[in-house]
């Protein structure tokens, strides 16, 4: 559990920040669609829309969570060496 908390607090790479935003957006869209029948009396959504919205909420939330748990590796050994890759 301590490792998970450490990863949660670590800096997130910029690509995964975009994945987090996209995942939250997809999840919010799915939850919004699922909440429509509660706000509009008499509205019955087709089964396919309910299924897709449920999956969107689950996939969006999972993608955001997993992306948040990625962390930047700040070790000097993992950084590319510009001299090593320079053209000769």
C-alpha positions, 0 to 999 in steps of 0.5 A: 500500500505504501508503494501505491501511495508513493506512486500516486504522489510521484510526478506523472509524465505529460503523455499520461496526464493527457490519458488521465484527462481523456479517461475522466472525460470518457467516464464522465460522459458514460456516467452522464448518459446513465444518469439521464433517465433519473433527470428526465421522467419517462425516458427509457434508454435502449439497452445498447446505449446503456451497455456502451455508457456502462463500459465507457464509465468503467474504461474511462475510470480505469484508464485514468487510475492506471495512468495516474499510477505511472511515474516519471523515472528520474534516475540519471541512468535512464536518461538518454545520453546525447553523446552516445546517439550523436551522428559521427 
